[in-house]
Amino acid sequence: MATSRTLAAAAVCAAVTLGAVTGCSSSGGFGDSPAKQSSGGNQSLTVLIATSGESETAAVKAATADWAKKTGNTVTVQIASDINQQLGQAFAGGNPPDLFYVNSDQFANYAKGGSLYAYGDQIPDTADFSEPLRKAFSYDGKLTCLPKDTSTLGLAINTTLWQQAGLTEADYPTSWQQLSDDAAKLTKDGVTGLVTAPDYQRLGALLKEAGGWITNPEQTAMTADSPANKQALEYVQSMMKAGSAKYVAEVDAGWGGEALGKGKAAMTIEGNWLKGAMAKDYPNVQYKVLPLPAGPAGPGTLAFSNCWGIAAKSQHQAAGVDLVKHLASADQQLEFAQAFGVMPSRTSALSAYAQKYPESKAWVDGVADAQAPVTIAGFTKVLTQFNTDLQSLKTGDPAAILATLQRNGEQAIKNAK
């Protein structure tokens, strides 16, 4: 579901985590010599994951057990209740798990602190992973950990409400103007045309489509207070003032999928995690996922992922790399996709996925136009504040919201150097 991917609340790292991670040296992770490495079979590895549910847990356990059987090693999969906090405490204590999920918004914190073993140069076919994902998990020019899956955003529409409003497939929006026109026609009888979450993990796609983004491509300078970003927020604000767009809380929903499933939203902006949630919670609701309508600068969406991190303090780095190769292989990624709905991060596997699941085509096609997330050490608080400010977008000043983001981001970039 959405919260297992990118919602801001799940991405916020506890203070103990940031303090522990960013305070480490970059030598072996904690100012001492690198951990002594084990070799051969009969090694015992631990893997820490933040699972979306029983299906994901079972799939990861099965995949690691398969590798263990082939190699003679053993693997223990641990389920995190708060993976950011648990990793931070483990790094600080010098006894982290060997492998673990790393969210994009925490990646730079861990990498800067020397807590991650950079193994990308040991993977022979990294070009099979999309450039935005490789960029998201690179630090100091080095691919540090492999993306384990990928997600993008699309426009999901309730086709029953669509038809009731007298709209047809010919009315599917391909531009911002068409989106606002359709949203206005759909807003009636207790239904809001477009409902979305009040965060940059959704609205950020419109920044991209307007030709803007939060930072420059190198993530060395802020570009938040640009005319393009202002245009994007003003566009959303105009729909809010017209009543054809609302945030999820305004329609008494927890996220876009709930608003869509309960018929409170005719359209919502969500990622491919929507698919599993709708099948589970709203199996009788008919819906279709379209590409996000193109903005002034063309099409765009956002890319989300976790990566397979290996601890700098692990005594099993070589075995860990071999395990990652297995977990991130095309065949295994397709098995994960079937088991719990994620999209593969490998381009080759993604093509096979698209053929098997044509209903996900819009999300798959979005990979080509996806904006990589911001991965700057210490940037989490900046984005959390941005999300807070976005909650008042309807009555707020877009320029002021972006000015605050610009100012906070510049300070974070300065501190990250």
Steps between C-alpha positions, in 0.01 A plus 500: 500500500602863474636527847753223434653707223531871533259676732680768692410370844666167430809671365574717802801367687510516877753741649700215642539358151629816337728573790647154495544474126625842403742509788696200374830524320533369146784254551335181618179666606594571860857624508666159541642245257267316262337184630686174452348319205372143496532282192370171370176330592329465835470875550200636690352820360223719634263698278283781640195606299206737540224283361170601344334186631503123523542451125820705484639335813437152363648588161823641644537203735449259211752682279768514768440135590548403135835681492605346832426151371716559193794650689505310827448819698212588731285813494276640772240753382400750768189719476547862607231691685685829432787427264653849510520501877619140522771550239619816671531322833672203338750722319573689821549174689737364236292188439273567200328233291695383198231599247209738536253717314616860455243765414611771256446780751733337753759370254724808503497515880627144522749542216644823639544335838700215348240243602456349153730270309514626139480192279361637175830449317467124565175478305575439129164606354404817686393661172189282524380731779350832392716811528273676753519200732876462463535869574278477806730242659838642400723693738818685406454371147484134605197272470475389860202262509268341244138618468280212610185612315345810348180701521360794305184710517200483269151649480244247624138560402182338628353392167147466638497862619666597173219352294232641729638846430450442128871464428655248262847372421536792261489728806796338673719801590837537332564862605456713811214687338316178425564376853346809657207490255430135580536558873239777483253275315552220749449715809138454603270299726761463774777399259816707456667489160860464620609397849863458599733496798645833619864414438780548254499125436185566293502870409871486420410334171338827392820689579678267259229544235524877526874480430612548858621296794632547852871490414723506196583159347827481694322577830756768571263798487137572580260589218182502708398864457484483120216635284431146379443368852283800581290431191449138611381592850278777366339249265415266787384794710262617226329160495475502878340842502255382236410202719596243236813388687537415868743335735415156637418628851237732355302201375558297817749260342842387610655488153409523134413133463242520776344812346481326163370175641226664708381708206596828659754571226450453129876529444810473715877510454657181633775249438489135403447398864139601427450180304534262793308725738203533266488124442502439874278779631277598206486199266171608343607853408575542131795728429764570239849647532614759246829685458506828688382774261792692349583844633650806330838325474360161399429171678647415837464292812706407805718194557499321836703209625693339781839343452676196639750643746801307630655614826853635501541310828372170361738204522326344201532760226597263219216265588273801535581617149429152368168497683408840354581371152249223562232724650540765228511258207238538230334166580483571872364851445219355289424252777483788748269686261263206487517444875436849632448739211821700469638596158850376411786749505678318217403628157506149354271367772277805471431420136390149593292643783321740264407214268362293786316787669368731225278683752823645645618644169470865608720442802754304294511762226554768763848369574626676187383841626558452872674750727743345747444588867713747693779310675693760698622423850286675758229595249220306667400787727491735201254280315293442812461876539412531131224243546373692802489821298323327210210417730400867494546543124134581436516825696877547510750680282678262260795737469540513878479122530772460239712774657498309830595181319780684321638647822483178700647299215795735455588456865474123473726493192753718680500268801525188282833607349 
